[in-house]
Amino acid sequence: MEGNKRWVSGDLQHPDRDPNRRQLVAQAQEPFGAILSCIDSRVPPELLFDTGLGDLYVMRTGGEAVGPVVTGSVEYGPMTSGTPLIVVLGHQRCGAVEAAYKSIRDGKPLPGNLQAIVKALQPAYEQAVREGGADPVETMARAQVKLTATDLRSNQDLAPLVGKGTLAVVGAYYSLDTGKVEVLAGAPS
């Protein structure tokens, strides 16, 4: 979050982005966090948190949609090298969430494999409909973050790590307008 403060203020340090760092991590890596975020070109986790090479495992899917391969990728750091943090990062004006919302609302499937994203986001749609609100797409985007973080937190392989306090699974939301990341759920105490 300190890196995000630098991103918001423009006082960037650009840490761990030089040939010395490249040499240091060439043989082994020990990222301090794993980020599951959206494919959106405006939401690159390494920049939003002002981090560098070897600092983060990053997985990006449309609307933070998950399935077995994505979940396995998220589990990799915590389960193989003790990475202590997972952040599920949604964002403002998410095109994938908006497309899924309209597809479900209108009963019009999206073409190709895009329908797999719609299916993965169905629970967030249902929660957004129950919650209501002025902007149902934003409500759905936030719901997707919280649901995904909760699912990962209670995952049979990650839950024991969370229970021991060696892993935090945090849901967060990025504002395209301000650059600020807001923690929604799961912040370590």
C-alpha positions as CSV (number, residue, x, y, z in Angstrom):
1,M,0.0,0.0,0.0
2,E,3.0,2.3,0.5
3,G,3.8,1.7,-3.2
4,N,0.2,2.7,-4.1
5,K,0.5,5.9,-2.1
6,R,3.6,6.7,-4.2
7,W,1.6,5.9,-7.4
8,V,-1.2,8.2,-6.4
9,S,1.2,11.1,-5.5
10,G,3.5,10.5,-8.5
11,D,6.5,10.2,-6.2
12,L,7.5,6.8,-7.6
13,Q,10.6,4.9,-6.6
14,H,10.6,2.3,-9.4
15,P,12.3,-0.2,-7.1
16,D,13.9,-3.4,-8.2
17,R,14.0,-2.5,-11.9
18,D,17.7,-2.6,-12.9
19,P,20.3,-5.2,-14.1
20,N,21.4,-5.9,-10.5
21,R,17.9,-6.9,-9.5
22,R,17.6,-9.0,-12.7
23,Q,20.8,-10.8,-11.7
24,L,19.6,-11.3,-8.1
25,V,16.3,-12.9,-9.0
26,A,17.6,-14.9,-12.0
27,Q,18.1,-18.1,-10.1
28,A,15.3,-17.8,-7.5
29,Q,12.3,-15.7,-6.6
30,E,10.6,-14.8,-3.4
31,P,7.7,-12.5,-4.2
32,F,6.1,-10.9,-1.2
33,G,2.6,-11.0,-2.8
34,A,0.4,-12.6,-5.4
35,I,-2.1,-10.4,-7.3
36,L,-5.1,-11.6,-9.2
37,S,-6.3,-8.7,-11.2
38,C,-8.1,-7.9,-14.4
39,I,-6.7,-7.9,-17.9
40,D,-7.5,-4.2,-18.3
41,S,-4.6,-2.3,-19.8
42,R,-5.1,0.5,-17.3
43,V,-4.6,-1.7,-14.2
44,P,-1.0,-3.1,-14.2
45,P,-0.3,-4.2,-10.6
46,E,3.4,-3.7,-10.8
47,L,2.9,0.0,-11.6
48,L,-0.1,0.5,-9.3
49,F,1.9,-0.7,-6.3
50,D,5.3,0.8,-7.5
51,T,7.0,-2.6,-7.4
52,G,9.7,-4.3,-9.5
53,L,11.1,-7.4,-10.9
54,G,10.6,-10.4,-8.6
55,D,8.3,-8.6,-6.2
56,L,4.9,-10.0,-7.2
57,Y,3.3,-13.0,-8.8
58,V,0.7,-11.6,-11.1
59,M,-2.3,-13.3,-12.7
60,R,-4.7,-11.4,-14.9
61,T,-8.1,-12.5,-16.1
62,G,-11.1,-10.7,-17.4
63,G,-13.0,-9.5,-14.3
64,E,-10.8,-11.6,-12.0
65,A,-12.7,-14.7,-13.3
66,V,-11.3,-17.9,-11.8
67,G,-11.2,-21.5,-12.7
68,P,-8.8,-24.4,-11.8
69,V,-5.8,-23.1,-13.7
70,V,-6.1,-19.6,-12.3
71,T,-6.7,-20.8,-8.8
72,G,-3.7,-23.1,-9.1
73,S,-1.6,-20.1,-10.3
74,V,-2.8,-18.0,-7.3
75,E,-2.0,-20.9,-4.9
76,Y,1.5,-21.4,-6.4
77,G,3.4,-18.7,-4.3
78,P,1.8,-19.4,-0.9
79,M,2.0,-23.1,-1.3
80,T,5.5,-23.4,-2.8
81,S,7.5,-20.5,-1.3
82,G,5.4,-19.1,1.5
83,T,4.2,-15.9,-0.2
84,P,2.3,-14.3,2.6
85,L,-0.2,-12.2,0.7
86,I,-2.8,-12.6,-2.1
87,V,-4.6,-9.5,-3.3
88,V,-7.7,-9.9,-5.5
89,L,-7.8,-6.5,-7.3
90,G,-10.9,-5.3,-9.1
91,H,-11.3,-1.9,-10.6
92,Q,-13.6,0.9,-11.6
93,R,-15.4,0.8,-15.0
94,C,-14.4,-2.9,-15.7
95,G,-15.3,-3.7,-19.3
96,A,-15.4,-7.5,-18.6
97,V,-17.8,-7.0,-15.7
98,E,-20.0,-4.7,-17.7
99,A,-20.1,-7.1,-20.6
100,A,-21.0,-10.0,-18.3
101,Y,-23.6,-7.9,-16.5
102,K,-25.4,-7.0,-19.8
103,S,-25.1,-10.5,-21.1
104,I,-26.8,-12.0,-18.1
105,R,-29.3,-9.2,-17.7
106,D,-30.3,-9.4,-21.4
107,G,-30.0,-13.2,-21.7
108,K,-27.6,-12.8,-24.7
109,P,-24.6,-15.0,-24.5
110,L,-21.2,-13.5,-25.5
111,P,-19.3,-15.1,-28.4
112,G,-16.6,-17.7,-28.1
113,N,-14.8,-18.3,-24.8
114,L,-16.1,-14.9,-23.5
115,Q,-19.1,-16.8,-22.2
116,A,-16.8,-18.6,-19.8
117,I,-16.1,-15.2,-18.1
118,V,-19.8,-14.5,-18.0
119,K,-20.4,-17.9,-16.3
120,A,-17.6,-17.2,-13.8
121,L,-19.1,-13.8,-12.9
122,Q,-22.7,-15.1,-12.5
123,P,-22.5,-15.2,-8.6
124,A,-21.3,-11.6,-8.6
125,Y,-24.2,-10.6,-10.8
126,E,-26.7,-12.3,-8.5
127,Q,-25.2,-10.6,-5.5
128,A,-25.3,-7.2,-7.2
129,V,-28.9,-7.7,-8.1
130,R,-29.7,-8.5,-4.4
131,E,-27.7,-5.5,-3.2
132,G,-29.0,-3.0,-5.7
133,G,-27.4,0.4,-5.8
134,A,-27.0,3.3,-8.1
135,D,-24.5,1.6,-10.5
136,P,-25.1,-2.1,-10.7
137,V,-21.9,-2.7,-12.7
138,E,-19.8,-1.2,-10.0
139,T,-21.7,-3.1,-7.4
140,M,-21.0,-6.3,-9.4
141,A,-17.3,-5.5,-9.8
142,R,-16.9,-5.0,-6.0
143,A,-19.0,-8.2,-5.4
144,Q,-16.7,-10.2,-7.7
145,V,-13.6,-9.1,-5.7
146,K,-15.2,-10.0,-2.4
147,L,-16.6,-13.3,-3.6
148,T,-13.3,-14.3,-5.1
149,A,-11.2,-13.3,-2.1
150,T,-13.7,-15.2,0.2
151,D,-13.4,-18.3,-2.1
152,L,-9.6,-18.2,-2.0
153,R,-9.6,-17.6,1.8
154,S,-11.7,-20.7,2.3
155,N,-10.0,-22.8,-0.4
156,Q,-9.1,-26.2,1.1
157,D,-5.4,-25.6,0.4
158,L,-5.1,-22.0,1.4
159,A,-7.5,-22.0,4.4
160,P,-5.0,-23.7,6.7
161,L,-2.4,-21.0,5.8
162,V,-4.9,-18.3,6.5
163,G,-5.9,-20.0,9.8
164,K,-2.3,-20.1,10.9
165,G,-1.9,-16.4,10.1
166,T,0.9,-17.1,7.5
167,L,-1.3,-15.9,4.6
168,A,-3.7,-12.9,4.1
169,V,-6.1,-12.9,1.2
170,V,-7.2,-9.3,0.6
171,G,-10.0,-8.0,-1.7
172,A,-9.2,-4.6,-3.1
173,Y,-10.6,-2.1,-5.6
174,Y,-8.7,0.3,-7.9
175,S,-10.0,3.7,-8.9
176,L,-9.1,4.6,-12.4
177,D,-9.9,8.2,-11.6
178,T,-7.6,8.7,-8.6
179,G,-5.1,5.8,-8.8
180,K,-5.9,4.7,-5.3
181,V,-6.4,1.1,-4.2
182,E,-9.1,0.7,-1.5
183,V,-9.0,-2.4,0.7
184,L,-12.5,-4.0,0.7
185,A,-12.0,-7.1,2.8
186,G,-9.4,-9.3,4.5
187,A,-6.8,-6.8,5.5
188,P,-4.5,-8.3,8.1
189,S,-4.8,-6.8,11.6
